[in-house]
Amino acid sequence: MRKQYRAEGLSETELAATPVEQFARWFKQAATEAHLFEPNAMVVSTADAEGRPSSRTVLLKQFDEQGFVFYTNYGLPQGA
């Protein structure tokens, strides 16, 4: 069941000029080549003042140089 993750490396010379452009490359690759069910599903995590983590699954709706826009359904109970 173990998958080999060392098939490719990351070379600094092959990186895009900006982090957003690099993310766009990776996102396109995930969407078109990886055959993922929902490549825009992501987990966003934060920590409160005491350092307790909290995570939520969200959907990425768009991104650009201004930032990332996520969608979540706060009305849906946990585990539903």
C-alpha positions as CSV (number, residue, x, y, z in Angstrom):
1,M,0.0,0.0,0.0
2,R,3.0,2.3,0.4
3,K,3.4,4.7,-2.4
4,Q,6.8,6.0,-3.5
5,Y,7.0,9.8,-3.2
6,R,10.5,10.3,-4.3
7,A,9.9,10.1,-8.0
8,E,10.5,13.8,-8.6
9,G,12.5,16.4,-6.9
10,L,12.1,20.2,-6.7
11,S,14.8,22.2,-8.4
12,E,15.2,25.9,-7.5
13,T,16.0,26.6,-11.1
14,E,12.6,25.2,-12.2
15,L,10.5,27.2,-9.8
16,A,8.0,29.9,-11.1
17,A,8.8,33.5,-10.5
18,T,6.1,33.9,-7.8
19,P,4.6,31.6,-5.2
20,V,1.1,32.1,-6.7
21,E,2.4,31.1,-10.1
22,Q,4.1,28.0,-8.7
23,F,0.9,27.1,-6.9
24,A,-1.0,27.5,-10.2
25,R,1.4,25.0,-11.8
26,W,0.9,22.5,-9.0
27,F,-2.8,23.0,-8.9
28,K,-3.1,22.4,-12.7
29,Q,-1.0,19.3,-12.4
30,A,-3.2,18.0,-9.6
31,A,-6.4,18.8,-11.6
32,T,-5.3,17.3,-14.9
33,E,-2.7,14.6,-14.3
34,A,-3.3,13.2,-10.8
35,H,-6.9,12.2,-11.5
36,L,-8.0,13.4,-8.1
37,F,-11.7,13.4,-7.2
38,E,-11.7,17.0,-5.9
39,P,-8.3,18.6,-6.4
40,N,-9.7,21.9,-4.9
41,A,-10.5,20.2,-1.5
42,M,-8.0,21.4,1.1
43,V,-7.5,21.5,4.8
44,V,-7.0,24.9,6.4
45,S,-5.6,24.8,10.0
46,T,-5.2,27.5,12.6
47,A,-4.2,27.6,16.2
48,D,-5.7,29.6,19.1
49,A,-3.9,31.7,21.6
50,E,-3.1,28.6,23.7
51,G,-1.7,26.8,20.7
52,R,-4.7,24.4,20.2
53,P,-5.0,23.4,16.6
54,S,-8.3,23.5,14.6
55,S,-8.7,22.2,11.1
56,R,-11.5,22.4,8.5
57,T,-11.9,21.0,5.1
58,V,-12.7,23.7,2.5
59,L,-13.0,24.1,-1.2
60,L,-10.7,26.4,-3.1
61,K,-12.8,28.6,-5.4
62,Q,-10.2,30.9,-6.8
63,F,-6.7,32.3,-6.3
64,D,-4.6,35.1,-7.6
65,E,-1.9,37.5,-6.4
66,Q,-4.5,39.0,-3.9
67,G,-4.8,35.6,-2.1
68,F,-7.0,32.5,-1.9
69,V,-10.8,32.3,-1.7
70,F,-12.2,29.3,0.0
71,Y,-15.8,28.0,0.4
72,T,-17.0,26.1,3.5
73,N,-20.4,25.1,4.8
74,Y,-20.5,26.2,8.4
75,G,-24.1,24.9,8.8
76,L,-23.1,21.3,8.2
77,P,-22.5,19.3,11.4
78,Q,-19.2,17.6,12.0
79,G,-19.1,14.2,10.4
80,A,-22.0,14.8,8.1
